Amino acid sequence: MPVTDVTTDIDARTITITAEFAAPVERVWELYADPRQLEQVFGPPTYPATFVEHELTAGGTSKYYMTGPEGEKFGGMWDLTAVDQPRSFSFEDRFADAQTWQAADGMPVSRNTYAFEPSDGGTRATFTSVYESSDALQQVLDMGMEEGATESINQIDAFLAA
């Protein structure tokens, strides 16, 4: 499994996931830059993602929804704040209405950095999410964010090898 560590720090309001991929940094970057590839691994297997917009540039926006087992759609948006191809990108992630793309009231917002570095012929990835409060972090933990993100990331090696 690619995920090697998951660290949750309620006081620091963070979740940090570390993973090792058997592919070079440039190939991992390509996966995140291409919405059709990203759809294959973003979200746990029972909640696949569809990206309706994806611009991996500073100032860009990504809009996506995840479809649950009963057909329900859960929207999300990334507002990209920094991009250092192929090493990292940072964004604000927010829950959104999958029809109007308006931010969902009362739902947590996180600041995220996805960083990639060469490691033993492959890539070490560090996914860091910082929430506005410990209550917001606890809310997403209660929703299964840690498990869902781990399931999602653990799909990447098989996709890259195919």
Order of alpha helices (4+ residues) and beta strands (2+ residues): beta-beta-alpha-alpha-beta-beta-beta-beta-beta-beta-alpha-alpha-alpha
